[in-house]
């Protein structure tokens, strides 16, 4: 069974705008990019395809990959942004 960690952050629109829009960003961590052979002058990655948290959210184990043991920062970060716009149209004067 594959685990996926998704972090959602919502950014509220500034108060000066009349249109209400909401930006939703989801962050996913992909394959591990840590160079395990850097100490001997080579280049080798372990082939871990996706970050899987070792522990529950909010603990230090949540930042360690269960598959490869690396910190989450060694995994490729993929950010998906979705803008939800609830635009209000100006009132028509019937002309």
C-alpha positions as CSV (number, residue, x, y, z in Angstrom):
1,X,0.0,0.0,0.0
2,X,1.4,3.4,-1.0
3,X,1.1,6.4,1.3
4,X,1.0,9.9,0.0
5,X,1.5,13.0,2.0
6,X,-0.5,16.0,0.8
7,X,-0.2,19.4,2.4
8,X,-2.9,22.0,1.6
9,X,-2.4,25.7,2.2
10,X,-5.1,28.2,1.6
11,X,-4.3,31.8,0.8
12,X,-7.0,34.3,1.5
13,X,-7.4,37.2,-0.9
14,X,-6.4,40.6,0.1
15,X,-9.1,42.8,1.6
16,X,-8.8,45.5,-1.0
17,X,-10.3,43.4,-3.8
18,X,-14.0,43.0,-4.5
19,X,-13.6,39.6,-6.2
20,X,-13.3,36.7,-3.9
21,X,-10.8,34.1,-5.0
22,X,-9.1,31.3,-3.2
23,X,-5.8,29.7,-4.1
24,X,-5.3,26.1,-3.1
25,X,-1.8,24.6,-3.3
26,X,-1.2,20.9,-2.8
27,X,2.4,19.7,-2.2
28,X,3.5,16.2,-3.1
29,X,7.0,14.8,-2.6
30,X,8.2,12.5,-5.4
31,X,11.4,10.4,-5.9
32,X,14.4,10.7,-3.7
33,X,17.3,12.7,-5.2
34,X,19.9,12.1,-2.4
35,X,23.3,11.2,-3.8
36,X,24.4,8.3,-1.6
37,X,27.8,8.0,-3.3
38,X,28.9,11.6,-2.8
39,X,31.5,10.5,-0.2
40,X,33.4,8.4,-2.7
41,X,33.1,10.8,-5.6
42,X,30.3,9.0,-7.4
43,X,26.7,9.5,-8.1
44,X,24.0,7.0,-7.0
45,X,20.4,7.4,-5.8
46,X,18.5,4.6,-4.1
47,X,15.5,4.5,-6.4
48,X,12.9,5.5,-3.9
49,X,10.0,6.5,-6.1
50,X,7.8,8.5,-3.6
51,X,8.1,9.9,-0.1
52,X,6.2,7.9,2.5
53,X,6.2,9.4,6.0
54,X,7.5,7.2,8.8
55,X,5.2,8.6,11.5
56,X,2.1,10.7,12.2
57,X,1.8,14.3,11.0
58,X,3.2,16.7,13.6
59,X,6.0,14.3,14.8
60,X,9.6,14.4,13.8
61,X,9.1,10.9,12.1
62,X,6.7,12.5,9.6
63,X,9.8,14.2,8.0
64,X,11.6,10.9,7.5
65,X,10.9,8.6,4.5
66,X,9.9,5.1,5.5
67,X,11.2,3.6,2.2
68,X,14.8,5.1,2.1
69,X,15.3,6.8,5.5
70,X,16.1,10.2,4.0
71,X,14.7,13.5,5.2
72,X,11.8,14.8,3.2
73,X,13.9,17.6,1.7
74,X,15.8,15.1,-0.4
75,X,12.7,14.2,-2.3
76,X,11.5,16.2,-5.4
77,X,8.8,18.6,-4.4
78,X,5.8,18.9,-6.7
79,X,3.4,21.8,-6.2
80,X,0.0,22.0,-7.8
81,X,-1.8,25.3,-7.6
82,X,-5.6,25.7,-8.2
83,X,-7.3,29.0,-8.2
84,X,-10.9,29.0,-7.4
85,X,-12.6,32.3,-8.4
86,X,-16.0,33.4,-7.3
87,X,-16.1,36.6,-9.3
88,X,-18.9,39.0,-8.8
89,X,-20.0,40.7,-12.0
90,X,-20.8,44.5,-11.9
91,X,-24.6,45.1,-11.8
92,X,-26.1,45.9,-15.2
93,X,-28.1,49.1,-15.5
94,X,-30.4,47.7,-18.2
95,X,-29.1,49.9,-21.0
